[in-house]
């Protein structure tokens, strides 16, 4: 996940904002004109040359690098889990990173649940599980990138599916996977509760939802502290956005009013539709 953090460093600067900050705009233009050796590695672009709608994207990855990185992020054999973005690629499950130094072996494996080392205090793990803070920041960054690139930038999601999405749609896809952690299936089981049957069948337990610290990279089971309502409560933003998107996509309900002269049967069919 450390390698994905640079994607988050992006911002859209609108024309109106630049007009209110003339000193900043002047320094930015100087930087663009005089430090081409640095500018070529980052995004400092304009959408259009006219004054009607000009804004710049300030971001670390240029478009081609963004597309390359997203090919790994959105690959289900790498970072993309059924429940969000993993903190380490699943590739390292079979191909761990191994370093020999000072006569000792150091390794980074894909560990989707509880940590197999005491490096993180015993109950935390950043080598595979899904963490809400970085998933949330990545979703916000994708929304900003879409504000700049619009439908001109589409990526395959998931990789290998043949489904091409713009980056706003990718953000909604990730939100749906995060929300799935907490949503019950047909048997009342929520992935966050793992295999504990009480939360699925016991009427005293089934409506109690735990906000764990992080989540298993493959199953979505809650891991770590079980009352981490600080950052895990960010899932409410995902659920709200998904609800708004679903409502916007739903067809408008037909009016129950009928025109004069309609038959009784046709009025009844209109009212029931």
C-alpha positions as CSV (number, residue, x, y, z in Angstrom):
1,X,0.0,0.0,0.0
2,X,2.9,2.3,0.6
3,X,3.5,2.3,-3.2
4,X,-0.1,3.4,-3.8
5,X,0.1,6.4,-1.4
6,X,1.5,8.8,-4.2
7,X,-1.8,8.4,-6.1
8,X,-3.6,10.1,-3.2
9,X,-1.4,13.3,-3.6
10,X,-3.7,15.1,-6.1
11,X,-5.8,18.2,-6.2
12,X,-7.8,20.2,-8.7
13,X,-7.2,23.9,-8.8
14,X,-10.0,25.9,-10.4
15,X,-9.5,29.1,-12.4
16,X,-11.4,31.1,-9.8
17,X,-9.0,29.9,-7.1
18,X,-5.9,30.9,-9.1
19,X,-7.4,34.3,-9.7
20,X,-7.7,34.8,-6.0
21,X,-4.1,33.7,-5.4
22,X,-2.0,35.7,-8.0
23,X,1.3,35.1,-6.2
24,X,0.8,31.4,-6.1
25,X,-0.3,31.4,-9.8
26,X,2.8,33.4,-10.7
27,X,5.2,31.0,-8.9
28,X,3.4,28.0,-10.4
29,X,3.8,29.4,-13.9
30,X,7.5,30.1,-13.2
31,X,8.0,26.5,-12.0
32,X,6.3,25.1,-15.2
33,X,8.3,27.3,-17.5
34,X,11.7,26.9,-15.8
35,X,11.8,23.4,-14.2
36,X,10.8,21.2,-17.1
37,X,13.1,18.6,-15.7
38,X,10.7,18.2,-12.7
39,X,7.4,19.0,-14.4
40,X,7.7,16.1,-16.8
41,X,7.4,13.7,-13.9
42,X,4.2,15.2,-12.4
43,X,0.8,16.3,-13.7
44,X,0.3,20.1,-14.0
45,X,-2.2,20.1,-16.8
46,X,-5.0,22.3,-18.1
47,X,-8.4,21.0,-19.2
48,X,-9.0,23.6,-21.9
49,X,-7.3,26.8,-23.0
50,X,-10.4,29.1,-22.8
51,X,-11.4,31.0,-19.7
52,X,-14.8,29.5,-19.6
53,X,-13.6,26.4,-17.7
54,X,-9.9,26.1,-17.0
55,X,-8.5,24.1,-14.1
56,X,-5.3,22.4,-13.4
57,X,-4.6,18.9,-12.0
58,X,-1.8,19.0,-9.4
59,X,-0.7,15.3,-8.9
60,X,2.4,13.2,-8.7
61,X,1.6,10.6,-11.3
62,X,1.1,11.7,-14.9
63,X,-1.7,10.1,-16.8
64,X,0.3,7.2,-18.3
65,X,1.7,6.3,-14.9
66,X,-1.7,6.5,-13.2
67,X,-3.1,4.1,-15.8
68,X,-0.1,1.7,-15.2
69,X,-0.5,1.7,-11.4
70,X,-4.2,1.2,-11.6
71,X,-3.6,-2.0,-13.6
72,X,-2.2,-3.5,-10.4
73,X,-4.6,-1.8,-8.0
74,X,-7.7,-3.2,-9.9
75,X,-6.3,-6.7,-10.4
76,X,-8.0,-9.2,-8.1
77,X,-4.8,-11.3,-8.1
78,X,-2.9,-8.3,-6.8
79,X,-4.5,-5.5,-4.6
80,X,-8.2,-5.7,-5.4
81,X,-10.2,-7.8,-2.9
82,X,-13.9,-8.6,-2.9
83,X,-14.0,-6.2,0.1
84,X,-11.7,-3.3,-0.9
85,X,-8.0,-2.7,-1.6
86,X,-5.5,-4.8,0.2
87,X,-2.5,-3.3,2.0
88,X,-0.1,-5.7,0.2
89,X,-0.5,-7.4,-3.1
90,X,-1.7,-11.0,-3.0
91,X,1.1,-11.9,-5.4
92,X,3.4,-12.0,-2.3
93,X,1.5,-15.0,-1.0
94,X,3.4,-17.2,-3.4
95,X,6.3,-14.8,-4.1
96,X,7.3,-13.1,-0.8
97,X,9.9,-10.3,-0.9
98,X,13.0,-11.7,0.8
99,X,16.1,-9.7,1.9
100,X,19.3,-11.2,3.3
101,X,21.2,-8.7,5.5
102,X,23.6,-9.1,8.3
103,X,23.3,-12.9,8.2
104,X,19.5,-12.7,8.7
105,X,16.6,-13.1,6.4
106,X,13.9,-10.5,6.3
107,X,10.7,-11.1,4.3
108,X,7.4,-9.6,3.4
109,X,4.6,-12.1,2.9
110,X,1.0,-11.6,2.0
111,X,-0.7,-12.0,5.4
112,X,-4.4,-11.2,4.9
113,X,-5.5,-11.5,8.6
114,X,-3.8,-11.5,11.9
115,X,-0.1,-10.6,11.8
116,X,2.5,-13.4,11.9
117,X,5.1,-11.0,13.4
118,X,5.3,-8.9,16.5
119,X,6.5,-5.9,14.6
120,X,3.1,-4.2,14.7
121,X,2.3,-4.6,18.4
122,X,0.8,-8.1,18.1
123,X,-2.7,-7.1,17.0
124,X,-2.1,-5.0,13.9
125,X,-1.1,-6.0,10.5
126,X,-0.3,-3.8,7.4
127,X,0.8,-6.7,5.2
128,X,-2.4,-7.8,3.5
129,X,-5.6,-6.7,5.3
130,X,-8.0,-4.0,4.2
131,X,-7.7,-0.7,6.1
132,X,-10.4,1.9,5.7
133,X,-8.3,5.1,6.0
134,X,-6.3,4.5,2.9
135,X,-9.2,3.0,0.9
136,X,-11.2,6.1,1.7
137,X,-8.4,8.4,0.6
138,X,-7.9,6.5,-2.6
139,X,-11.6,6.7,-3.4
140,X,-11.5,10.5,-2.9
141,X,-8.4,10.7,-5.1
142,X,-10.1,8.8,-7.9
143,X,-13.1,11.2,-7.7
144,X,-10.7,14.1,-8.2
145,X,-8.9,12.5,-11.1
146,X,-12.3,11.9,-12.7
147,X,-13.2,15.6,-12.2
148,X,-10.2,16.4,-14.4
149,X,-10.1,13.6,-16.9
150,X,-13.8,12.8,-17.1
151,X,-14.8,10.0,-19.5
152,X,-11.6,10.4,-21.5
153,X,-9.9,8.1,-19.0
154,X,-11.3,4.6,-18.7
155,X,-9.7,1.6,-17.1
156,X,-10.5,-2.1,-17.0
157,X,-12.1,-3.0,-13.6
158,X,-11.6,-5.6,-12.5
159,X,-8.5,-6.3,-14.7
160,X,-9.4,-9.1,-17.1
161,X,-13.1,-8.5,-17.0
162,X,-13.4,-6.5,-20.2
163,X,-15.5,-3.9,-18.3
164,X,-14.2,-0.3,-18.9
165,X,-15.1,2.2,-16.3
166,X,-14.3,5.9,-15.8
167,X,-12.6,6.7,-12.5
168,X,-15.8,7.9,-10.8
169,X,-17.3,4.5,-11.6
170,X,-14.2,2.8,-10.2
171,X,-14.6,4.8,-7.0
172,X,-18.2,3.5,-6.7
173,X,-17.0,0.0,-7.4
174,X,-14.6,0.2,-4.5
175,X,-17.2,1.8,-2.2
176,X,-19.5,-1.2,-3.0
177,X,-16.9,-3.6,-2.0
178,X,-16.2,-1.8,1.2
179,X,-19.9,-1.7,2.0
180,X,-20.2,-5.4,1.3
181,X,-18.1,-6.1,4.5
182,X,-21.1,-5.0,6.6
183,X,-24.1,-6.1,4.5
184,X,-25.9,-9.4,5.4
185,X,-26.3,-12.1,2.8
186,X,-29.4,-14.2,2.3
187,X,-28.6,-16.2,5.4
188,X,-28.1,-13.1,7.5
189,X,-24.3,-13.5,7.6
190,X,-22.1,-10.3,7.4
191,X,-18.5,-10.8,6.3
192,X,-17.3,-8.6,9.1
193,X,-18.5,-11.2,11.7
194,X,-16.6,-14.1,10.1
195,X,-18.0,-17.5,10.9
196,X,-19.5,-16.5,14.3
197,X,-23.2,-17.8,14.0
198,X,-24.5,-15.6,16.7
199,X,-24.5,-12.5,14.5
200,X,-26.5,-14.3,11.8
201,X,-29.0,-16.3,13.8
202,X,-29.4,-15.0,17.3
203,X,-32.0,-12.3,17.5
204,X,-30.1,-10.6,20.4
205,X,-26.9,-10.4,18.3
206,X,-27.8,-10.2,14.6
207,X,-28.4,-6.5,14.5
208,X,-25.2,-5.7,16.4
209,X,-22.5,-4.6,13.9
210,X,-18.8,-4.4,14.9
211,X,-16.5,-1.7,13.5
212,X,-13.2,-3.5,13.5
213,X,-9.8,-1.9,13.1
214,X,-9.1,-3.6,9.8
215,X,-10.4,-6.5,7.8
216,X,-9.2,-9.8,6.3
217,X,-7.9,-9.3,2.8
218,X,-9.8,-12.3,1.4
219,X,-12.9,-13.0,3.6
220,X,-13.7,-9.5,4.9
221,X,-13.7,-10.7,8.5
222,X,-13.1,-8.1,11.1
223,X,-9.6,-8.1,12.8
224,X,-7.9,-6.1,15.5
225,X,-9.8,-3.8,17.8
226,X,-13.6,-4.5,17.5
227,X,-14.9,-0.9,18.3
228,X,-12.8,1.2,15.9
229,X,-15.6,3.6,15.0
230,X,-13.1,6.4,14.3
231,X,-12.0,5.5,10.8
232,X,-14.1,2.4,10.1
233,X,-17.2,4.5,10.4
234,X,-16.1,6.0,7.1
235,X,-18.1,3.2,5.5
236,X,-21.2,5.3,6.1
237,X,-20.0,7.7,3.4
238,X,-19.7,4.8,1.0
239,X,-23.2,3.5,1.8
240,X,-24.6,7.0,1.4
241,X,-22.9,7.6,-1.9
242,X,-24.1,4.2,-3.2
243,X,-27.7,5.0,-2.1
244,X,-27.6,8.3,-3.9
245,X,-26.2,6.7,-7.1
246,X,-28.9,4.0,-7.0
247,X,-31.7,6.6,-6.5
248,X,-30.4,8.7,-9.4
249,X,-30.2,5.7,-11.7
250,X,-33.8,4.5,-10.8
251,X,-36.5,5.3,-13.4
252,X,-39.0,7.9,-12.4
253,X,-42.2,6.4,-11.0
254,X,-45.2,7.0,-13.4
255,X,-47.9,9.3,-12.4
256,X,-51.0,7.6,-11.1
257,X,-53.2,10.3,-12.8
258,X,-55.2,9.2,-15.8
259,X,-56.7,11.1,-18.7
260,X,-60.4,11.7,-19.0
261,X,-62.1,9.0,-21.0
262,X,-59.7,6.2,-20.1
263,X,-61.4,2.9,-19.4
264,X,-61.8,1.6,-15.9
265,X,-59.4,-1.3,-16.7
266,X,-56.7,1.0,-18.1
267,X,-57.0,3.4,-15.1
268,X,-56.5,0.4,-12.8
269,X,-53.4,-0.7,-14.7
270,X,-51.9,2.8,-14.6
271,X,-52.5,3.1,-10.9
272,X,-50.9,-0.3,-10.2
273,X,-47.8,0.4,-12.4
